[in-house]
């Protein structure tokens, strides 16, 4: 990989051909590079990680995501995918079969059975945090809220040590693409599956569905079960926390937005615009399977492309004034959850957690702000998320004691 020095001062046209989507120093100029690329070289070739192309425009992103024959999800990671994770790392028709086995357990109607448990979990966290008048939003609320919902509510797993390890490994995968983290997370997933198969019985939940699932008339192998469970960890532990954090940061920057998220209809009406502007999943990778051309850029079999959802969501040819929140958009076909057959399978779970999390948060607090002198820290990679987001606030009412659970 070509290392670039003087990143902060280098002209963007010199930085772009070496831009590294996983490099924290490069991430400070992410939007400058993407804005440049959408205009000057929409399918940007970078020398990072032995070379790949970054697809930056909305129409090109859509073209890639809807053409699995040319752009494959199998072994498509920019830094490798050492552990297959079906259905994420599968193409049709196998992708469809894997997905069918899980779809029912991630529908809004099925997830409704967990609403009270999710709400109770949020209240318990806030009982400890709110009376302080200040807390670090990501590590003290967003991470424990989303990870607790996944582990304790969805997976019925009370092993706290395993959960904390999974949180760190999922972050390593999304931020750095570290291969060792894939293998370590696979071990945790296999441990969880073995416990369920030995002691847990056959339940009406997604983990048992993975164990029961069949593809092409045969049961899943253990490796396939492990990979499918890993998707729950990587998707469930990182993306929703990122969305929660980005929305709170917007509210802290613009207090008028608080009234919007207090409206009971805000998730249906406004959430998609927040997600468009700050897509939690920045990009996903594909591998080219045959000679093709994308927006004038020739691609060869084996070439890797980073399909940049977040860049597509700020394409001015698709969205007017794309770098601004605009809740009056008539159409908002954003790519934050993906496009086509690989559209995020967990989107309803994410939306439910965001809805409940903010209901409970703003039942307790108002006038959210970043404490004076504090600086927000943000990580990029596959997932864009604030790492450090301190907030202070006023109490929303005279009742700051423990909630009724």
Secondary structure as GFF3:
##gff-version 3
##sequence-region A 1 405
A	DSSP	alpha_helix	12	15	.	.	.	ID=ss1
A	DSSP	three_ten_helix	16	18	.	.	.	ID=ss2
A	DSSP	alpha_helix	24	27	.	.	.	ID=ss3
A	DSSP	alpha_helix	30	40	.	.	.	ID=ss4
A	DSSP	beta_strand	43	46	.	.	.	ID=ss5
A	DSSP	three_ten_helix	48	50	.	.	.	ID=ss6
A	DSSP	beta_strand	52	55	.	.	.	ID=ss7
A	DSSP	alpha_helix	58	65	.	.	.	ID=ss8
A	DSSP	beta_strand	71	72	.	.	.	ID=ss9
A	DSSP	alpha_helix	94	103	.	.	.	ID=ss10
A	DSSP	three_ten_helix	104	106	.	.	.	ID=ss11
A	DSSP	alpha_helix	108	111	.	.	.	ID=ss12
A	DSSP	three_ten_helix	112	114	.	.	.	ID=ss13
A	DSSP	alpha_helix	115	129	.	.	.	ID=ss14
A	DSSP	three_ten_helix	130	132	.	.	.	ID=ss15
A	DSSP	beta_strand	134	136	.	.	.	ID=ss16
A	DSSP	alpha_helix	137	137	.	.	.	ID=ss17
A	DSSP	pi_helix	138	142	.	.	.	ID=ss18
A	DSSP	alpha_helix	143	148	.	.	.	ID=ss19
A	DSSP	pi_helix	149	154	.	.	.	ID=ss20
A	DSSP	alpha_helix	160	176	.	.	.	ID=ss21
A	DSSP	alpha_helix	179	195	.	.	.	ID=ss22
A	DSSP	pi_helix	196	200	.	.	.	ID=ss23
A	DSSP	alpha_helix	206	212	.	.	.	ID=ss24
A	DSSP	beta_strand	214	215	.	.	.	ID=ss25
A	DSSP	beta_strand	218	219	.	.	.	ID=ss26
A	DSSP	alpha_helix	222	253	.	.	.	ID=ss27
A	DSSP	alpha_helix	257	262	.	.	.	ID=ss28
A	DSSP	alpha_helix	266	269	.	.	.	ID=ss29
A	DSSP	alpha_helix	271	277	.	.	.	ID=ss30
A	DSSP	beta_strand	283	288	.	.	.	ID=ss31
A	DSSP	beta_strand	292	294	.	.	.	ID=ss32
A	DSSP	beta_strand	297	299	.	.	.	ID=ss33
A	DSSP	beta_strand	304	308	.	.	.	ID=ss34
A	DSSP	alpha_helix	309	312	.	.	.	ID=ss35
A	DSSP	three_ten_helix	340	342	.	.	.	ID=ss36
A	DSSP	alpha_helix	347	364	.	.	.	ID=ss37
A	DSSP	beta_strand	365	369	.	.	.	ID=ss38
A	DSSP	beta_strand	377	379	.	.	.	ID=ss39
A	DSSP	beta_strand	385	388	.	.	.	ID=ss40
A	DSSP	beta_strand	390	395	.	.	.	ID=ss41
###
